[in-house]
Structure formats: C-alpha cells, structure tokens
C-alpha cells in the first residue's frame, strides 16, 4: 500500500468550514432571537462556500473535479449491488468519491445552495428578512420562506444519511473516510494507482484567486442588491 494525495487543501478546508457553518446555522435557527442575525451571516457564508466548490469542481485538482467522480446510472447501480457484499475485496474501490458518494456530494451541494438562495428571498415577518425579499411579491417571498423551512429538514436528513454512510464504511467496510479529509491522503495498491490518471497539481494562487472572485461576487449579491 502506498500513501497517495487525494484531497487537496482547498477541498478539505471547504469541507470542514461547511460542516461548522451548517452546524452554526442549525443551532442559531433553533435559538432564534438575536441569533438569527448570525443565522443570516452564516447563510451568506454557506452560499460563498458552495459557489467556491462549484468553481473548484471545474478548475481544481483531479479528485476535486466533478468529471472525475460523477458517473452514470449504470455505474451507480453496479456499485450499489457490489456494496451489499460483506467481503470488501469484491467491491471496487475508488480513491476519490465512489459513485454513491458522488450522489451524496451533488445532493448536498444542491440542497445547501437552494437553502442559502431561498433565504435571500425569505421573510418570516418577525426576525429575519432576506436582502431580496422586496424584489419579489409578498406571496413569492412567503413561498420561499416555506420552502426554506421545508428544505432545512431535507438538509438534516441528508446529514443523517451522510453520517450513517461514514459509520457503514468504517465498521462494515473497514475504511476510514474521515481521516483522508483531514490529512488529504489515502492508502492505495499499485493496481489502484495505475488505474488513476496522474495528479494534476493546482497552484496555490489559483485557489486564492477563486476565493477572491467568489468572495467579491457573494458580497455583491448579499450586501448590495441590484434592485
């Protein structure tokens, strides 16, 4: 087995910052009151994080790119059939996201993106009003408010499934998915390494450039409405 770099620093920072942001958003929403101001700020930050990940999924390193892990229905179905087997050696191993993990990533990004976007138009008539609530009719704003609340339950459900999947891989498949997201490396056999394209390193300045552009765009959207 050889240690190989899988998750670059931008992906790992994104992951853990998003974890903290979502936890803070859920807690602040439950506390209510003045904490709702922090809830809104965290929503803005989550929006920026998701946009960064979408951009990095195109220009980032090999395993960060969507083209490297998003696969077709047949591959997902085949993996679902193999994963049921108790013997881990009969399940094809992926250094990056496996087909099921890829679905989880796409679902999580989509749900969080919608949650952050819907919050921009939401208005609970009590404590919180999105910066674009005035840009739409009261009926549409109320609609976004309801969807924002409903989607929060969908997000919590995805988080529970994500944690269950991590537990399944750790206790059943004997694969630690958390550690690589901390140190960035996984152990791979020579056969697994040969099946993977050589890593295309991305310069540090590119990640910072994406952060700068995304931060500016996010600020322009949430702090300076065009209407």
Secondary structure, 3 states (H helix, E strand, C coil): CEEEECCCHHHHHHHHHHHHHHHHHHHHHHHCCCHHHHHHHHHHHHHHHHHHHHHHHHHCCHHHCHHHCCCCHHHHHHHHHHHCCCCHHHCCCCCCCCHHHHHHHHHHHHHHHHHHHHHHHCECCCCCECCCHHHCCHHHHHHHHHHHHHHHHHHHHHHHHHHHHHHHHHHCCCCCHHHHHHHCEEEECHHHHHCCCCCCCCCHHHHHHHHHHHHHHHHHHHHCCCC
